[in-house]
Amino acid sequence: YHDEDAGGDDPGGDDPGGIENTASVFYILGNPAYQVTTWGDLEQFKQKLQDRSPEEEPGANIATGTTFYYRGDYYLFRDYQYITGGTDLSAYIAGYGVKINNTVFTTPSAASQPGDIKLVDGKVYVFFPYSHSRYDGDYNNAGWWYEIALTP
């Protein structure tokens, strides 16, 4: 289930170049070369699931790498999780999502934090270690860096 026309509150983010982040699109570093299309506002997505008729599937699978807007921020999700209209969004985000720090590219180091992004060969990756308990050197593990799908 992917609603490309998800609206919602205007999360703002106008930069001097006139690029505006919205619930359905945001720009890493405010740069049009790094445009990311999201699945829209997570709260509205949940509401649409709540509004489904009883004969419809009650939920949706959220694939690893899916991004959503939620209460002013953008989140990447992993582990191919199922969401329903009754899902507790705070717990869902805490378990499967990471807030994307889309304001600066980082060089991976021991100081890397979940949500930091790096640029490699024109692709953007977000640091999302499996455990919130960090281990020394986990920033070196390519498996903890998830690609953010850029809009072509």
Backbone as a chain_set.jsonl record, in Angstrom:
{"seq": "YHDEDAGGDDPGGDDPGGIENTASVFYILGNPAYQVTTWGDLEQFKQKLQDRSPEEEPGANIATGTTFYYRGDYYLFRDYQYITGGTDLSAYIAGYGVKINNTVFTTPSAASQPGDIKLVDGKVYVFFPYSHSRYDGDYNNAGWWYEIALTP", "coords": {"N": [[0.855, -1.172, 0.0], [0.782, 2.023, -1.01], [0.438, 5.328, -0.888], [0.715, 7.823, -2.956], [-0.208, 10.372, -2.892], [-0.299, 11.453, -0.377], [-1.129, 13.857, 1.895], [-1.133, 16.288, 4.355], [0.037, 17.954, 7.325], [2.03, 20.842, 6.812], [5.33, 20.361, 6.946], [7.172, 22.286, 6.613], [10.365, 23.797, 6.281], [11.485, 25.418, 4.405], [14.168, 26.439, 2.468], [16.829, 28.754, 1.691], [16.963, 28.489, -1.089], [14.433, 28.018, -1.908], [13.394, 25.469, -1.8], [11.101, 23.193, -0.621], [10.369, 21.099, 2.077], [7.986, 18.527, 2.485], [5.255, 16.479, 3.74], [5.268, 14.356, 1.993], [7.571, 14.543, 0.455], [11.036, 15.11, 0.842], [14.162, 16.88, 1.075], [17.42, 15.974, 1.201], [19.901, 17.673, 2.877], [18.765, 19.942, 1.863], [19.031, 19.912, -0.86], [18.2, 19.635, -4.235], [19.187, 17.481, -5.702], [19.152, 15.375, -4.025], [16.538, 14.241, -3.503], [13.881, 12.784, -1.719], [11.176, 10.656, -1.843], [8.509, 10.052, 0.241], [6.333, 7.759, 2.024], [4.391, 9.338, 2.9], [2.518, 10.971, 5.547], [2.79, 9.306, 8.54], [0.817, 9.106, 10.516], [-1.536, 9.715, 9.102], [-1.47, 7.609, 7.302], [-1.859, 5.441, 9.051], [-4.454, 6.118, 9.873], [-5.883, 5.706, 7.497], [-5.696, 2.953, 7.359], [-7.226, 2.3, 9.575], [-9.701, 3.077, 8.669], [-10.48, 1.197, 6.806], [-12.693, -1.178, 5.274], [-14.335, -4.048, 6.801], [-13.913, -6.344, 5.197], [-11.571, -5.882, 3.88], [-7.961, -6.159, 3.801], [-6.497, -5.827, 6.989], [-4.151, -4.448, 7.503], [-0.824, -3.353, 6.526], [2.225, -4.239, 4.896], [5.341, -2.967, 5.709], [8.102, -2.304, 4.051], [11.661, -2.823, 4.429], [13.611, 0.088, 4.367], [11.632, 1.852, 3.732], [10.38, 5.15, 3.924], [8.849, 7.527, 6.071], [7.009, 10.455, 6.998], [6.713, 11.864, 10.202], [5.31, 13.662, 12.64], [6.88, 16.052, 12.239], [9.383, 15.094, 11.539], [11.507, 12.856, 9.596], [11.515, 9.408, 8.981], [13.228, 6.325, 8.612], [12.402, 2.962, 8.025], [12.875, -0.474, 8.994], [13.214, -4.058, 8.658], [10.947, -5.182, 7.534], [8.123, -4.828, 8.475], [4.76, -5.263, 9.811], [1.916, -3.218, 9.842], [-0.997, -1.971, 11.409], [-4.27, -0.442, 11.727], [-4.533, -0.244, 14.437], [-2.019, -0.089, 15.515], [0.431, 0.985, 17.826], [1.949, 3.873, 17.312], [4.197, 5.217, 18.437], [5.591, 3.157, 19.762], [6.029, 1.532, 17.56], [7.725, 3.085, 15.938], [9.887, 3.348, 17.715], [10.766, 0.715, 17.781], [11.267, -0.055, 15.111], [12.012, 2.071, 13.502], [14.129, 4.844, 12.482], [15.048, 8.144, 13.112], [15.874, 10.316, 10.564], [18.755, 12.151, 10.159], [18.896, 14.643, 8.235], [20.48, 16.823, 7.583], [23.224, 17.055, 7.317], [26.006, 15.415, 5.833], [27.897, 12.722, 7.12], [31.106, 11.516, 8.122], [31.681, 8.238, 8.683], [32.343, 7.233, 12.001], [33.508, 6.6, 15.376], [31.903, 8.363, 16.669], [29.543, 8.365, 15.292], [25.998, 8.476, 15.118], [22.795, 6.841, 15.492], [20.734, 7.438, 12.721], [22.367, 9.267, 11.472], [23.699, 10.305, 8.322], [25.417, 9.217, 5.364], [27.29, 9.756, 2.357], [27.947, 7.867, -0.445], [29.386, 7.238, -3.422], [27.352, 8.686, -4.765], [25.079, 7.687, -3.587], [22.867, 7.681, -0.784], [23.088, 6.836, 2.6], [21.722, 5.725, 5.713], [22.605, 5.527, 9.115], [21.826, 2.848, 11.102], [22.039, 0.998, 13.527], [21.366, -2.308, 14.734], [20.787, -2.669, 17.44], [19.969, -0.414, 20.042], [21.895, -0.166, 21.848], [25.025, 0.684, 21.466], [27.954, -0.626, 19.861], [31.49, -0.768, 19.941], [32.939, 0.215, 16.98], [30.797, -0.463, 15.345], [29.916, 1.264, 13.403], [31.447, 0.694, 11.237], [30.329, -1.506, 10.092], [28.805, -2.491, 7.266], [26.256, -3.498, 7.122], [24.735, -2.071, 8.901], [24.137, 0.286, 7.735], [21.677, 1.712, 5.91], [20.329, 2.086, 2.712], [18.922, 5.073, 1.498], [16.266, 5.566, -0.548], [16.525, 7.509, -3.314], [14.624, 9.88, -5.167], [14.193, 9.374, -8.57]], "CA": [[0.0, 0.0, 0.0], [1.609, 3.229, -1.102], [-0.394, 6.438, -1.337], [1.64, 8.873, -3.367], [-0.812, 11.679, -2.742], [-0.541, 11.72, 1.036], [-0.908, 15.275, 2.205], [-0.813, 16.438, 5.765], [0.547, 19.238, 7.77], [3.227, 21.286, 6.117], [6.443, 20.348, 7.864], [8.021, 23.447, 6.369], [11.709, 23.5, 5.873], [11.914, 26.24, 3.276], [15.541, 26.884, 2.557], [16.986, 29.96, 0.876], [16.777, 28.194, -2.502], [13.019, 27.853, -2.182], [13.019, 24.065, -1.787], [10.256, 22.97, 0.548], [10.091, 19.742, 2.514], [6.58, 18.284, 2.785], [5.06, 15.148, 4.296], [5.5, 13.332, 0.973], [8.884, 14.716, -0.189], [12.013, 15.956, 1.527], [15.429, 17.038, 0.373], [18.577, 15.845, 2.068], [20.742, 18.876, 2.84], [18.069, 20.978, 1.1], [19.582, 19.841, -2.21], [17.287, 18.917, -5.134], [19.814, 16.255, -6.195], [18.909, 14.333, -3.025], [15.109, 14.249, -3.21], [13.362, 11.518, -1.221], [9.724, 10.575, -1.794], [8.109, 9.229, 1.371], [4.989, 7.18, 1.972], [3.494, 10.339, 3.458], [2.408, 11.143, 6.988], [2.526, 8.014, 9.157], [-0.467, 9.163, 11.226], [-2.595, 9.606, 8.095], [-1.395, 6.244, 6.791], [-2.527, 4.619, 10.061], [-5.88, 6.441, 9.829], [-6.45, 5.027, 6.326], [-5.831, 1.547, 7.72], [-8.364, 2.216, 10.502], [-10.928, 3.332, 7.924], [-10.76, 0.122, 5.849], [-13.878, -1.983, 5.544], [-13.971, -5.325, 7.423], [-13.477, -7.361, 4.241], [-10.244, -5.533, 3.372], [-6.8, -6.506, 4.625], [-6.477, -4.841, 8.066], [-2.884, -3.75, 7.658], [0.076, -3.255, 5.377], [3.631, -4.545, 5.14], [6.24, -1.833, 5.503], [9.386, -2.901, 3.659], [12.895, -2.168, 4.856], [13.982, 1.213, 3.52], [10.495, 2.751, 3.571], [10.462, 6.376, 4.719], [7.614, 8.218, 6.416], [7.026, 11.693, 7.777], [5.979, 11.684, 11.446], [5.397, 14.746, 13.622], [7.956, 17.005, 11.987], [10.646, 14.466, 11.171], [11.458, 11.787, 8.604], [11.997, 8.159, 9.552], [13.437, 5.157, 7.777], [11.992, 1.752, 8.73], [13.535, -1.7, 8.553], [12.78, -5.369, 9.134], [9.722, -5.587, 6.851], [7.135, -4.946, 9.543], [3.34, -5.151, 9.515], [1.274, -2.143, 10.596], [-2.453, -1.964, 11.304], [-4.881, 0.772, 12.257], [-4.423, -0.246, 15.897], [-0.615, -0.068, 15.912], [0.931, 2.105, 18.635], [2.99, 4.449, 16.452], [5.417, 5.514, 19.199], [6.3, 1.893, 19.954], [6.418, 1.07, 16.228], [8.903, 3.862, 15.55], [10.988, 2.994, 18.615], [11.258, -0.613, 17.466], [11.608, -0.322, 13.715], [12.343, 3.273, 12.752], [15.189, 5.734, 12.937], [14.904, 9.512, 12.616], [16.953, 10.63, 9.625], [19.403, 13.456, 10.301], [19.103, 14.965, 6.821], [21.045, 18.161, 7.439], [24.663, 17.031, 7.063], [26.616, 14.106, 5.618], [28.909, 12.44, 8.122], [32.118, 10.503, 7.857], [31.486, 7.254, 9.749], [33.36, 7.212, 13.053], [32.985, 6.168, 16.669], [30.914, 9.36, 17.085], [28.321, 8.228, 14.485], [24.785, 8.22, 15.879], [21.687, 6.369, 14.659], [20.088, 8.508, 11.966], [23.362, 9.996, 10.689], [23.729, 9.889, 6.925], [26.683, 9.318, 4.641], [27.178, 9.744, 0.907], [28.929, 6.977, -1.058], [29.153, 7.075, -4.86], [26.066, 9.28, -5.146], [23.986, 7.061, -2.837], [22.769, 8.146, 0.591], [22.833, 5.77, 3.556], [21.457, 6.162, 7.079], [23.159, 4.618, 10.118], [20.736, 2.284, 11.89], [22.485, -0.255, 14.143], [20.22, -3.12, 15.147], [20.51, -2.423, 18.85], [20.227, 0.963, 20.469], [23.139, -0.25, 22.605], [26.071, 0.746, 20.45], [29.176, -1.382, 20.078], [32.663, -0.136, 19.348], [33.216, -0.164, 15.599], [29.628, -0.854, 14.559], [29.791, 2.182, 12.264], [32.172, 0.079, 10.124], [29.542, -2.624, 9.582], [27.949, -2.026, 6.153], [24.903, -3.958, 7.382], [24.023, -1.095, 9.736], [23.883, 1.472, 6.904], [20.572, 1.402, 4.997], [20.221, 3.064, 1.624], [17.714, 5.885, 1.379], [15.928, 5.608, -1.969], [16.371, 8.861, -3.858], [13.668, 9.984, -6.261], [14.944, 9.548, -9.828]], "C": [[0.886, 1.213, 0.0], [0.741, 4.322, -1.695], [0.513, 7.601, -1.679], [1.088, 10.267, -3.131], [-1.132, 11.964, -1.28], [-0.195, 13.168, 1.329], [-0.462, 15.42, 3.629], [-0.341, 17.821, 6.083], [1.806, 19.578, 6.998], [4.38, 21.294, 7.099], [7.436, 21.472, 7.609], [9.376, 23.058, 5.867], [12.12, 24.287, 4.642], [13.361, 26.638, 3.483], [15.693, 28.099, 1.651], [16.779, 29.73, -0.613], [15.331, 27.963, -2.878], [12.565, 26.405, -2.234], [12.265, 23.808, -0.487], [10.089, 21.486, 0.838], [8.605, 19.643, 2.838], [6.468, 16.897, 3.408], [5.406, 14.065, 3.278], [6.855, 13.426, 0.271], [9.782, 15.54, 0.726], [13.331, 15.899, 0.781], [16.567, 16.954, 1.386], [19.49, 17.031, 1.805], [20.072, 20.02, 2.082], [18.478, 21.007, -0.361], [18.639, 19.048, -3.123], [17.883, 17.637, -5.728], [19.547, 15.078, -5.261], [17.459, 14.37, -2.563], [14.669, 12.848, -2.798], [11.845, 11.607, -1.19], [9.355, 9.614, -0.67], [6.76, 8.569, 1.103], [3.988, 8.124, 2.619], [3.544, 10.382, 4.974], [1.997, 9.815, 7.62], [1.192, 8.001, 9.898], [-1.641, 9.063, 10.249], [-2.631, 8.204, 7.487], [-2.122, 5.292, 7.747], [-4.04, 4.859, 10.026], [-6.558, 5.75, 8.641], [-6.618, 3.539, 6.596], [-7.021, 1.349, 8.662], [-9.686, 2.322, 9.751], [-11.285, 2.234, 6.918], [-12.01, -0.648, 6.26], [-13.444, -3.349, 6.089], [-13.48, -6.393, 6.44], [-12.099, -7.067, 3.631], [-9.16, -6.02, 4.332], [-6.656, -5.433, 5.712], [-5.188, -4.03, 8.187], [-2.084, -3.711, 6.378], [1.484, -3.64, 5.813], [4.46, -3.317, 4.804], [7.635, -2.413, 5.262], [10.559, -2.113, 4.225], [13.261, -1.078, 3.855], [12.85, 2.193, 3.272], [10.704, 3.985, 4.456], [9.074, 6.974, 4.89], [7.948, 9.537, 7.08], [6.228, 11.409, 9.046], [6.306, 12.835, 12.393], [6.65, 15.614, 13.462], [9.283, 16.422, 11.557], [10.409, 13.352, 10.155], [12.142, 10.558, 9.187], [12.162, 7.097, 8.475], [13.092, 3.938, 8.632], [12.711, 0.544, 8.153], [12.814, -2.919, 9.123], [11.427, -5.794, 8.593], [8.613, -5.878, 7.865], [5.707, -4.722, 9.057], [2.75, -4.067, 10.412], [-0.229, -2.227, 10.356], [-2.97, -0.634, 11.832], [-4.785, 0.862, 13.76], [-2.995, -0.185, 16.404], [-0.299, 1.177, 16.728], [2.123, 2.696, 17.879], [4.279, 4.751, 17.199], [6.248, 4.243, 19.4], [6.819, 1.362, 18.62], [7.697, 1.78, 15.772], [10.101, 3.483, 16.408], [11.591, 1.64, 18.261], [11.826, -0.774, 16.081], [12.048, 0.886, 12.909], [13.53, 4.02, 13.321], [14.957, 7.096, 12.291], [16.122, 9.856, 11.775], [17.468, 12.043, 9.9], [19.789, 13.893, 8.896], [19.733, 16.336, 6.602], [22.535, 18.182, 7.12], [25.099, 15.585, 6.796], [27.716, 13.937, 6.653], [29.944, 11.477, 7.565], [31.983, 9.499, 8.991], [32.667, 7.219, 10.716], [32.71, 6.711, 14.333], [31.928, 7.139, 17.185], [29.604, 9.255, 16.296], [27.148, 7.838, 15.374], [23.709, 7.661, 14.957], [20.971, 7.555, 14.009], [21.059, 9.356, 11.167], [23.367, 9.453, 9.267], [25.124, 10.053, 6.341], [26.381, 9.239, 3.16], [28.308, 8.881, 0.362], [28.539, 6.783, -2.517], [27.775, 7.556, -5.293], [24.859, 8.675, -4.452], [24.047, 7.53, -1.383], [22.383, 6.965, 1.477], [22.608, 6.372, 4.934], [21.969, 5.082, 8.033], [22.038, 4.156, 11.036], [21.193, 0.947, 12.471], [21.297, -1.003, 14.721], [19.828, -2.862, 16.591], [20.777, -0.96, 19.164], [21.444, 1.011, 21.392], [24.259, -0.347, 21.583], [27.279, -0.079, 20.859], [30.308, -0.691, 19.358], [32.877, -0.671, 17.933], [32.003, -0.528, 14.776], [29.377, 0.069, 13.376], [30.529, 1.646, 11.041], [31.394, -1.053, 9.462], [28.579, -2.105, 8.516], [26.497, -2.433, 6.357], [24.08, -3.019, 8.243], [23.762, 0.212, 8.997], [22.847, 1.094, 5.85], [20.457, 2.498, 3.947], [18.878, 3.77, 1.676], [17.44, 6.005, -0.113], [15.693, 7.047, -2.404], [15.382, 8.822, -5.011], [14.429, 10.22, -7.558], [14.572, 10.832, -10.541]], "O": [[1.668, 1.41, 0.93], [0.354, 4.255, -2.861], [1.02, 8.285, -0.79], [1.837, 11.244, -3.165], [-2.118, 12.636, -0.975], [0.907, 13.631, 1.037], [0.477, 14.756, 4.068], [-0.321, 18.722, 5.245], [2.552, 18.692, 6.582], [4.42, 22.137, 7.995], [8.435, 21.593, 8.318], [9.521, 22.098, 5.111], [13.015, 23.865, 3.91], [13.735, 27.119, 4.553], [14.766, 28.435, 0.914], [16.453, 30.67, -1.338], [15.026, 27.734, -4.048], [11.447, 26.134, -2.672], [12.727, 24.158, 0.599], [9.716, 20.71, -0.041], [8.03, 20.573, 3.404], [7.476, 16.213, 3.586], [5.798, 12.964, 3.665], [7.25, 12.496, -0.431], [9.352, 16.534, 1.31], [13.58, 15.004, -0.026], [16.657, 17.766, 2.307], [19.808, 17.349, 0.66], [20.746, 20.974, 1.695], [18.293, 22.021, -1.034], [18.311, 17.903, -2.814], [17.135, 16.787, -6.213], [19.696, 13.921, -5.655], [17.185, 14.514, -1.371], [15.028, 11.857, -3.434], [11.286, 12.521, -0.585], [9.84, 8.483, -0.637], [6.135, 8.806, 0.07], [2.845, 7.737, 2.86], [4.486, 9.894, 5.598], [0.957, 9.26, 7.265], [0.504, 6.98, 9.905], [-2.632, 8.394, 10.543], [-3.704, 7.678, 7.194], [-2.902, 4.444, 7.313], [-4.82, 3.913, 10.135], [-7.682, 5.263, 8.767], [-7.572, 2.925, 6.118], [-7.739, 0.353, 8.562], [-10.681, 1.719, 10.155], [-12.307, 2.342, 6.241], [-12.335, -0.751, 7.443], [-12.308, -3.767, 5.864], [-12.7, -7.263, 6.826], [-11.532, -7.916, 2.943], [-9.412, -6.259, 5.513], [-6.69, -4.243, 5.397], [-5.15, -3.031, 8.905], [-2.592, -3.995, 5.294], [1.883, -3.398, 6.952], [4.298, -2.71, 3.745], [8.26, -2.949, 6.177], [10.468, -0.909, 4.467], [13.225, -1.297, 2.644], [13.063, 3.248, 2.674], [11.152, 3.871, 5.597], [8.241, 6.933, 3.985], [9.025, 9.713, 7.648], [5.173, 10.779, 8.979], [7.43, 12.96, 12.88], [7.376, 15.869, 14.423], [10.214, 17.163, 11.242], [9.273, 12.958, 9.891], [13.203, 10.652, 9.803], [11.352, 6.984, 7.555], [13.44, 3.879, 9.811], [13.104, 0.532, 6.986], [11.921, -2.801, 9.962], [10.81, -6.699, 9.154], [8.225, -7.028, 8.075], [5.475, -4.08, 8.033], [3.052, -4.009, 11.604], [-0.679, -2.515, 9.247], [-2.202, 0.195, 12.321], [-4.94, 1.949, 14.316], [-2.777, -0.225, 17.615], [-0.706, 2.284, 16.374], [3.188, 2.08, 17.819], [5.362, 4.559, 16.645], [7.466, 4.26, 19.225], [7.915, 0.807, 18.553], [8.63, 1.144, 15.281], [11.206, 3.316, 15.893], [12.795, 1.436, 18.422], [12.766, -1.543, 15.881], [12.422, 0.744, 11.745], [13.891, 3.854, 14.486], [14.705, 7.195, 11.09], [17.26, 9.705, 12.219], [16.704, 13.008, 9.874], [20.872, 13.563, 8.412], [19.541, 16.944, 5.549], [23.06, 19.211, 6.697], [24.625, 14.653, 7.446], [28.388, 14.902, 7.018], [29.666, 10.715, 6.638], [32.152, 9.866, 10.153], [33.827, 7.179, 10.306], [31.511, 6.432, 14.367], [31.134, 6.776, 18.053], [28.651, 9.977, 16.592], [27.273, 6.992, 16.259], [23.701, 7.968, 13.764], [20.65, 8.543, 14.669], [20.641, 10.093, 10.275], [23.074, 8.279, 9.041], [25.901, 10.908, 6.765], [25.341, 8.719, 2.754], [29.479, 9.119, 0.658], [27.482, 6.227, -2.812], [27.108, 6.904, -6.096], [23.73, 9.099, -4.698], [25.124, 7.748, -0.828], [21.476, 6.198, 1.154], [23.21, 7.386, 5.29], [21.791, 3.887, 7.795], [21.375, 4.974, 11.674], [20.798, -0.112, 11.984], [20.323, -0.385, 15.152], [18.641, -2.842, 16.916], [21.696, -0.349, 18.618], [21.965, 2.087, 21.687], [24.406, -1.369, 20.913], [27.589, -0.213, 22.042], [30.116, -0.099, 18.296], [32.983, -1.88, 17.73], [32.15, -0.876, 13.604], [28.686, -0.317, 12.433], [30.269, 2.092, 9.923], [31.768, -1.509, 8.381], [27.645, -1.366, 8.826], [25.595, -1.786, 5.824], [22.859, -3.152, 8.313], [23.219, 1.151, 9.579], [23.11, 0.249, 4.994], [20.484, 3.687, 4.265], [17.836, 3.145, 1.871], [18.286, 6.492, -0.862], [14.778, 7.714, -1.922], [15.314, 7.836, -5.745], [15.222, 11.157, -7.649], [15.112, 11.124, -11.608]]}, "num_chains": 1, "name": "protein.A"}
